Amino acid sequence: MFQTLRYDPVMSPDIGELIDAARRVQGEFALSGDFAAGSVGAAVRGASGRIYSGICADLACGLGFCAEQAAVAEMMKSRESEVRAIVAVGRDGILPPCGRCRELIAQIHPANLDGLVVVGEGRVLALRELLPEQWLEAVRASRSAPNAGG
């Protein structure tokens, strides 16, 4: 039921530019011990058109973070929260965002459910297609509904 959008980097230069930005920051490097950062790079285009990037940190005990989260945090430092498009890349190519990243993007701005997510080479989906039966829309709708009980 997903409506995968196909893109051609020549015909969709915005997506190609986003992928290039993520590839520029991706590149693993060692931290202390067995820990590393940069194995995944991400880029997000805000509503302003500006591109923000981030890298992951692979640490122990779940203390690390995803590249998408770092890119979104970089965007929010500029007081933006609306995501027009996002992509993450690793050594072997484009990676779809994990569930935690999908929820983060959905929760910071209502319009982000219609933001584009590059999920593979030549494949783009709206975030809402990666979060079917989105619970947050139901919560937002119930908050805006008139009180039926009086």
N, C-alpha and C positions, 0 to 999 in steps of 0.2 A: 504494500500500500504506500510505500515511500515513493515520492516523486523526485528521483535523483536528477539533478540538473547536470548536464555535461558542459564542460567549459573547454575552450581552446585558448591557451595562453596568448596567442596572437589576437584572437577576437575578444578576450577578456583580460585586458592588461592589468586591471585592478587586482584580480586574483593572482596573476603571475607576479606582480610586484609584491604582494603579500607573501607568497611562497619564497621569493628571493630574500625578503627581509628576515624570514624565519631561518633560512639556510645560512645567512650571514652570521647569526649569533650562535648557531648550533655548532658544537665541537667539544667533545668531552675533555675534561682536564681533572687531574687528581686533586683531592683535598687531603685532609689528614687521614691517616689509617687507610681503611678500605673504601673510603667514601669518595664520591666524584660529583661533578656538576657539568652541565652543558651537553649531556648526551641527547637531549631534546631541546630544540629551540622553537619558539612560537612567535607569531605576529598577529596583532589584532588591529583592525581599522575602526576607529571611533566614528561617531556621527560627524565630527568635524572634517573627516577625511584623513586625519593624521594617523600614521602607523606607529604602534608601540610594540616593543619586543621584550622577550624574557627567556630565561633558560631554567631548566629544572635543577634541583639539588637532590641527589640520591644519598640519603643519610639513614642512620639506624633508627629503629623504634618508631617509624612512621613520622619522623620529624622533618622529612624533606618536603618538597613541594613540586608541583608540576610547572612546566614552562608556560602553559596557558594562564595559570594563576599569577605567575610573575608578570606576564604581559598585561593582564587585566589590572594588576596593582599599579603598574607603571602608568596605565591609562587613567586610573582613578587619581593618581597624584596630580594630573592636569585637570581634575574635576570633571572628567567625562565618565559616563557609565553606559552609554548606548553603543552596543557592538554591531557594526554593519557586517563584518566578516572576520573570521578567525581561522588560523591554520597552525598545526604543529608538525614539525619534521624531525626525524631521527636519522641515524646513519643510513638506514635502508629505505627512506622515503617518508611519505606523508602518513601521519598517525591520527586516527579519530580521537577526540577528547574522551577522557574517562568520565564516569558518572558524576564524580565530585566536581569536575570542571564544568560539565554541562549545567549542573545545578547552580554553581556560582554565577555563571553567565546569565542564567534565567532569573536569578533573584535580584541582581543589581539594577535591572531596568526592565519594565514590562515589554517594551518593544523588542527586547533581545530574543524573544521566542521566534521572531521573524528574521533574525540575523542569519547570515550564511555561514555554514561550517564546511570547510574543505575536509572531506572524509577519506579521500584517496585520489590517486592521480586521475584527473579528469572528472572527479565526482564532487558535487556540492549539494548539501541538504540544508533546509531551514532547521534551526535548532529545535523547533517544536516537533519536527519529525524524529528527532533523536530522544525526545521526551514525551512519548504519547501519554494521553490521560494525565496531563500536567496538573498536579495537585495545587500548585500555586495559583493558577487561574481560578480554580474553584474558591480558594480562600479570598482572593481579591474580589471576586464577584459577590461573595457572601458579605463582605465588609461594605460594599457599595449598595447592596439591596436594602430597600426600605424595611423597617421593622414590622413584620407581619402580625406580631402579637400585641402591639399597642403599647 
